[in-house]
Amino acid sequence: MFSSSMRGTAKVVCNLFLLMALLLASPLPQVFGQNRNAGEIRGTVTDPSGAVVPEVMVTLTNTATGVALRAMTGSTGVYAAQSLVPGEYLITFSKEGFKKYVRSGVVLHVEVITVDAVMELGSLTQEVTVRGAASLVQTEESERKELVTSQMVTELPNVNRQWSYMVGLLPGGNPGTQGQEIGGPTTGGGAVGLNGSASYESNWLVDGGVGMSPASQNTDLLVVPLEAISEINMTTSNFSAQYGNGLSVFNVITKSGTNQWHGSLFEFVQNDKLNARNFFVPTITPFRWNEFGGSVGGPIKRDKAFFFFSYQRNPTDTVTPTFYTFPTAAMRNGDFSDPELPTVYDPATLTLVNGNYVESPIPGNVVLPSRIDPVAKNIQSYFPPPNLPGVYNNYLYTGLSPVTTTYYNGRIDYNISPGDRLTGTFMYVRQNGVQGTTAPACQIQCTDVATQEAQAQITDVWTISPTLINEFHSSLQRESDVFAPRDKGKG
């Protein structure tokens, strides 16, 4: 029989899944391994003589949220507290006949750390307090990885303000060929190869759930904004089978709310009006780049439920000077007599000679006005006149190419009961841009592209007993691209 707590958990999980199903509307084309999005603290409790102490109650309290998880040592004096939200913890060890042992200032990331305790004989009313982080020597896992903290994310120099550029800091990294967003800047790091591996062989995760495009095997637009990142785990070798795919693993953990309200506003600007001219270029290349947004996080109910939400918008206008070829005034009137142009043949003279079809050249390489198709003549009206001499690469375009990308990120942590924690996160990204020539001929040579990408995950951790924990984890990812050629329906 289900308890009321279990029924409540099931109801909340079902409701969240229904909401995500309505938002994402389709299943994943691939199935990925379910990966870690929380940490674990384990250790051994002994007395001053070195003998293990069984049945010690271990209480781990997140100092930012006030949420406590309990574990108990077994007959070997060993305890393990799994699926803990990253943060700073206060750990209390208590058993009748021993002084209470308190360990404060223990900082946990998405990792397994060891915190041992030596309990002295005495009364529970007596207390031994030790402050300090866990050992910096990793003894529980053989993974080779780099941890990028929230402070590092926001303070390290990052011209394009994308965390994926930081993978270039890893030893043995090869940036490879870079994937490019539609009409926009390059996504740095998306094609990284590590320790001799080829590009596009990494596993990109958000809160332990899939965070990459299944078609291209890179992050594409699913790059968590810096303002929403709690930490990044970059694992390059010796990781366990839980990660499933990839020769390297990049797992971004998003921020969660706490008992204290926090918020931020930001704007980063790049503009050619603030730039100096390159000595070898006669004019300053036009450039517009703005990134602005904010975040807010706090308690829904103290010590119980918390939320975090961030918004970021990045409208850009970039310029890549490009040469195009457009018909000259003479060519528009049928005159192809320029010696650089190929010979024009008259289709009306098509005949069969010795089994082969042959045509005769048009006299003087000039097409009479009466023979120019009216549809072709109308199409020519969309082409701009050349602004450079010659018949090839005779048009230089340096206009702005607009792209706008908008990010929405959110997270809810709900402690349904002391032994049941539910976490849900989502990211929704929308980008509007243009593919093709953005010169005046854009009416017939451009395609408007609207891309939408979404990622979400749900984790439910149920502590059945101090020695038994069940974790349910599921994630979804979707990408939608709508291409609209500007000449559609224009005849």
C-alpha positions in Angstrom: 0.0 0.0 0.0 1.3 3.5 -0.9 1.7 6.0 1.9 0.3 9.5 1.5 3.9 10.8 1.0 4.4 8.4 -1.8 1.1 9.2 -3.4 1.9 12.9 -3.2 5.3 12.3 -4.8 3.8 10.3 -7.6 1.2 13.0 -8.2 3.8 15.8 -8.4 6.1 13.7 -10.6 3.2 12.9 -13.0 2.1 16.5 -13.1 5.7 17.7 -14.0 6.0 15.0 -16.6 2.7 16.0 -18.2 3.9 19.7 -18.2 7.2 18.8 -19.9 5.4 16.5 -22.4 3.1 19.4 -23.4 6.1 21.7 -23.8 8.4 19.3 -25.7 5.7 17.4 -27.5 7.9 14.5 -28.8 10.1 11.8 -27.4 13.9 11.7 -27.9 15.2 10.0 -31.0 18.0 8.4 -28.9 18.3 7.1 -25.4 21.2 8.2 -23.3 22.6 7.1 -19.9 21.3 8.8 -16.8 24.0 10.7 -15.2 24.9 12.3 -11.9 23.6 15.7 -11.0 24.3 15.6 -7.3 27.1 14.7 -4.9 27.7 12.0 -2.3 29.4 12.1 1.1 30.6 8.9 2.7 32.9 8.0 5.5 33.8 5.9 8.5 33.0 6.6 12.2 35.5 5.3 14.8 36.2 5.8 18.5 39.5 7.1 19.9 40.9 3.6 19.9 40.2 3.1 16.2 37.3 0.7 16.6 34.3 1.3 14.3 31.1 2.7 15.8 27.9 1.3 14.4 24.4 2.8 14.5 25.6 6.4 14.5 23.0 8.9 13.2 24.6 11.2 10.6 22.7 14.3 9.8 23.8 16.4 6.8 22.3 19.9 6.6 22.7 22.1 3.6 23.5 25.5 5.2 22.0 27.5 2.3 18.6 25.8 2.3 18.3 24.3 5.7 17.4 20.9 4.2 18.7 17.9 6.2 19.3 14.3 5.1 19.9 11.5 7.5 22.1 8.4 7.2 23.2 5.7 9.6 26.4 3.8 10.0 26.2 0.0 9.6 28.0 -2.7 11.5 31.3 -1.6 9.8 30.9 2.0 11.0 30.5 3.2 7.4 27.8 5.6 6.2 26.9 7.0 2.7 24.7 9.9 2.0 23.9 10.0 -1.7 22.3 12.4 -4.2 23.0 15.6 -2.2 22.5 18.9 -3.9 26.0 20.6 -4.3 26.7 23.2 -1.7 28.1 23.7 1.8 27.1 21.2 4.5 27.1 20.9 8.3 27.5 17.3 9.3 26.4 16.1 12.8 27.3 12.6 14.2 25.4 11.5 17.2 25.0 8.4 19.4 24.1 7.8 23.0 27.3 7.4 25.1 29.4 9.6 22.8 29.9 13.3 22.5 28.2 14.9 19.5 30.7 15.4 16.7 30.0 18.3 14.3 31.9 18.9 11.1 31.1 22.3 9.4 32.2 24.0 6.2 32.2 20.9 4.1 31.8 22.0 0.5 30.4 19.4 -1.9 30.4 19.4 -5.7 29.1 16.8 -8.1 31.5 14.2 -6.8 32.0 11.6 -4.0 34.0 12.8 -1.0 35.0 11.2 2.3 34.3 12.8 5.7 35.4 10.6 8.6 34.6 11.2 12.2 36.3 10.2 15.5 33.7 10.2 18.3 34.8 10.6 21.9 33.1 9.0 24.9 30.8 11.3 26.7 27.3 12.8 26.8 25.2 13.9 23.8 25.0 17.3 25.5 28.7 17.6 24.9 29.9 18.6 21.5 33.1 18.5 19.5 33.1 20.9 16.5 35.6 20.8 13.6 35.5 23.3 10.8 37.1 22.6 7.4 36.6 21.3 4.0 37.0 17.6 3.0 40.4 16.3 1.9 41.6 17.7 -1.4 42.9 14.2 -2.3 40.2 12.3 -4.2 40.2 8.8 -2.9 36.7 7.6 -3.9 36.9 7.9 -7.7 39.5 7.5 -10.4 38.0 10.0 -12.8 40.3 12.6 -14.3 38.4 15.9 -14.3 38.5 19.6 -13.9 36.0 21.5 -11.8 34.9 25.0 -12.9 33.1 26.8 -10.0 30.5 29.5 -10.4 33.0 32.2 -9.4 35.4 31.0 -12.1 32.6 31.0 -14.7 31.8 34.6 -14.0 35.3 36.0 -13.5 37.5 34.2 -16.1 37.9 36.3 -19.3 35.4 35.1 -21.8 35.0 37.3 -24.9 31.9 35.6 -26.2 30.4 34.8 -22.8 29.8 31.1 -23.5 31.0 28.5 -21.0 31.9 26.1 -23.8 34.9 28.3 -24.7 36.4 27.2 -21.4 37.1 23.7 -22.6 40.1 25.1 -24.4 41.7 25.4 -20.9 41.9 21.6 -20.6 45.2 19.8 -21.0 45.4 17.9 -24.3 42.6 19.8 -25.8 42.2 20.3 -29.6 39.6 22.9 -30.6 38.9 21.1 -33.9 36.6 22.6 -36.5 34.0 24.8 -34.9 30.2 24.4 -35.4 28.4 27.6 -36.4 25.0 28.9 -35.3 22.6 30.1 -38.0 23.9 33.4 -39.2 25.6 33.9 -35.9 28.9 33.6 -34.1 30.8 30.3 -33.7 30.0 28.1 -30.8 33.5 27.6 -29.2 34.3 24.2 -27.8 31.5 22.4 -29.4 33.9 20.4 -31.6 36.7 19.9 -29.0 38.8 16.8 -29.1 40.7 15.6 -26.0 43.8 13.4 -25.6 43.9 12.5 -29.3 40.1 11.9 -29.8 38.3 13.3 -32.8 35.8 16.1 -32.7 32.1 15.4 -31.8 32.9 12.5 -29.5 32.0 14.3 -26.3 28.9 13.9 -24.1 27.3 17.3 -23.2 25.0 17.3 -20.2 22.9 19.7 -18.3 22.1 18.7 -14.7 23.0 15.1 -15.7 20.5 15.1 -18.6 21.3 15.1 -22.3 22.2 18.7 -23.4 23.2 18.3 -27.0 21.7 18.0 -30.4 21.4 14.2 -31.3 21.9 15.0 -35.0 25.2 17.0 -34.7 26.6 15.6 -31.4 27.4 19.1 -30.1 25.8 21.7 -27.8 24.3 23.7 -30.6 22.1 26.3 -28.8 21.9 24.4 -25.5 24.7 26.4 -23.9 23.6 27.3 -20.4 24.1 31.1 -19.7 26.8 31.9 -17.3 24.4 33.6 -14.9 22.6 30.2 -14.4 25.7 28.0 -13.8 26.5 26.6 -10.4 29.5 24.5 -11.5 30.9 22.6 -14.5 32.4 19.2 -14.3 34.8 18.5 -17.2 35.7 14.8 -17.1 38.3 13.6 -19.6 39.0 9.9 -18.8 38.4 7.0 -16.4 34.7 7.8 -15.8 32.1 5.2 -15.0 29.6 3.5 -17.3 26.8 5.7 -16.0 27.7 8.4 -18.5 26.9 6.1 -21.5 28.3 7.9 -24.5 31.3 10.0 -25.2 35.1 10.0 -24.8 34.8 13.0 -22.6 31.9 14.4 -20.5 30.9 18.0 -19.8 28.2 18.3 -17.1 26.8 21.7 -16.3 25.0 22.0 -13.0 22.5 24.9 -12.7 22.0 27.2 -9.7 19.2 26.5 -7.2 17.3 28.8 -4.9 18.1 29.1 -1.2 16.5 30.5 1.9 17.9 33.9 1.0 16.6 35.9 -2.0 19.2 36.6 -4.7 19.0 38.4 -8.0 21.1 40.0 -10.7 20.9 42.3 -13.7 23.6 42.6 -16.4 24.4 43.9 -19.8 27.5 43.5 -21.9 28.0 45.6 -25.0 30.3 45.6 -28.0 29.8 48.3 -30.7 31.9 49.6 -33.5 31.4 53.1 -32.2 33.7 52.2 -29.3 36.3 50.4 -31.5 39.5 51.8 -33.0 40.1 51.5 -36.8 42.5 48.8 -38.0 45.5 50.5 -39.5 45.2 48.4 -42.7 41.5 48.9 -43.2 40.1 52.3 -44.4 36.9 52.2 -42.3 35.8 50.6 -39.1 33.8 47.4 -39.7 30.2 47.7 -38.4 29.5 45.6 -35.4 26.6 45.4 -32.8 26.6 42.9 -29.9 24.4 43.2 -26.8 23.8 40.6 -24.2 21.5 41.5 -21.3 19.3 39.8 -18.8 18.9 38.9 -15.1 18.2 36.2 -12.6 16.2 35.7 -9.4 16.1 32.9 -6.9 14.8 32.3 -3.4 12.5 30.3 -1.2 8.9 29.2 -2.2 8.7 27.9 1.4 11.7 28.1 3.7 13.5 24.9 4.3 11.1 23.2 1.9 10.9 24.5 -1.7 13.1 26.8 -3.7 13.2 28.2 -7.2 15.7 29.8 -9.6 15.0 31.6 -12.9 17.3 33.4 -15.4 16.6 35.2 -18.6 19.2 36.2 -21.3 18.8 37.9 -24.7 21.5 38.4 -27.2 20.7 40.5 -30.3 23.7 40.8 -32.6 24.5 42.4 -35.9 27.7 41.0 -37.3 29.5 41.8 -40.6 31.6 39.5 -42.7 32.7 41.4 -45.9 31.7 39.2 -48.8 32.1 39.4 -52.6 29.1 38.4 -54.8 28.6 38.2 -58.5 25.7 40.1 -60.1 24.8 40.8 -63.8 26.2 44.0 -65.3 23.9 46.5 -67.1 25.1 45.0 -70.5 24.3 41.5 -69.3 20.8 42.5 -68.3 20.2 43.6 -71.9 21.5 40.4 -73.3 25.1 41.6 -74.1 27.6 38.8 -73.1 30.3 40.0 -75.4 32.8 40.6 -72.6 35.8 38.3 -73.3 35.8 37.0 -69.8 32.3 35.6 -70.3 31.7 32.1 -71.7 30.1 31.5 -75.2 26.3 31.6 -75.3 24.7 29.0 -77.5 21.4 29.3 -79.3 19.0 26.5 -78.1 16.9 27.1 -81.3 19.8 25.6 -83.4 19.9 22.3 -81.5 20.5 19.5 -84.1 21.6 15.9 -84.0 25.0 15.3 -85.7 26.6 11.9 -85.8 24.6 10.9 -82.7 25.4 14.0 -80.7 23.3 17.1 -80.1 25.0 20.3 -81.0 24.1 24.0 -80.9 25.5 27.1 -82.7 26.9 30.1 -80.9 24.7 33.2 -80.8 26.3 35.8 -83.1 28.5 38.3 -81.2 27.5 36.6 -77.9 24.6 39.0 -77.8 21.0 37.9 -77.1 18.3 39.9 -78.8 15.9 41.7 -76.5 13.0 39.9 -78.1 14.4 36.6 -77.0 14.9 37.4 -73.3 12.3 35.5 -71.3 10.0 38.0 -69.3 10.3 35.9 -66.1 14.1 36.0 -66.3 13.9 39.8 -66.9 11.7 40.2 -63.8 14.1 38.1 -61.7 16.9 40.4 -62.7 15.1 43.4 -61.0 15.9 41.8 -57.6 19.7 41.9 -58.2 21.6 45.1 -57.2 23.8 46.8 -59.8 27.5 45.9 -59.3 29.6 48.3 -57.2 32.9 47.0 -58.4 34.4 46.7 -62.0 34.4 43.4 -63.8 31.9 40.6 -64.4 33.0 38.3 -61.4 33.0 39.2 -57.7 31.8 42.6 -58.7 29.7 43.4 -55.6 31.2 43.9 -52.1 28.7 43.7 -49.3 29.5 44.8 -45.7 26.0 45.2 -44.3 24.8 43.9 -40.9 23.4 40.4 -40.5 20.9 40.3 -37.6 20.6 37.3 -35.2 18.7 37.3 -31.9 19.0 34.5 -29.3 16.9 34.3 -26.2 17.5 32.0 -23.2 15.1 30.9 -20.4 16.4 28.7 -17.6 14.6 27.6 -14.5 14.9 25.2 -11.6 12.7 24.0 -8.7 13.9 22.0 -5.7 11.0 20.6 -3.6 11.7 18.6 -0.4 8.4 16.7 -0.3 9.4 15.1 3.0 12.7 14.7 5.0 13.3 11.5 2.9 11.9 12.6 -0.5 13.4 15.4 -2.7 12.2 16.4 -6.2 14.2 18.5 -8.6 13.1 19.8 -12.0 15.1 22.0 -14.4 14.4 23.3 -17.9 16.1 25.4 -20.6 14.4 26.9 -23.6 16.3 28.7 -26.3 15.0 30.5 -29.4 17.1 32.0 -32.2 16.0 34.0 -35.2 18.4 34.6 -38.0 19.0 34.7 -41.8 20.8 32.3 -44.1 22.1 33.3 -47.5 23.0 36.6 -49.1 21.9 39.5 -46.9 22.6 42.1 -49.7 19.8 43.8 -51.5 19.2 40.6 -53.4 18.0 39.0 -50.1 14.4 39.0 -51.4 15.2 36.0 -53.6 18.4 34.6 -52.0 17.7 34.6 -48.3 16.0 32.2 -45.9 14.6 33.2 -42.5 15.4 30.6 -39.9 13.6 30.2 -36.6 15.2 27.6 -34.3 13.8 26.4 -31.0 15.6 24.1 -28.6 14.4 22.8 -25.3 16.0 20.6 -22.6 14.4 19.5 -19.3 15.1 16.9 -16.6 13.4 15.5 -13.5 15.1 13.8 -10.5 13.3 12.2 -7.5 15.5 11.0 -4.7 13.6 8.8 -2.1 15.4 7.8 1.0 13.6 4.7 1.9 15.7 4.1 5.0 19.1 5.4 6.3 20.7 2.5 4.3 18.5 2.4 1.2 18.0 5.1 -1.4 16.1 5.1 -4.7 16.8 7.7 -7.4 14.6 8.3 -10.4 16.1 10.4 -13.2 14.7 11.3 -16.7 15.6 14.0 -19.2 14.2 15.2 -22.5 15.6 17.2 -25.4 14.0 18.7 -28.5 15.1 20.8 -31.5 12.8 22.5 -34.0 14.1 24.4 -37.1 11.7 26.3 -39.4 13.2 27.5 -42.8 11.2 30.1 -44.7 12.7 31.1 -48.1 11.8 34.8 -48.8 10.9 34.0 -52.5 8.3 31.5 -51.4 5.0 32.2 -53.1 6.3 35.1 -55.2 6.2 33.2 -58.5 
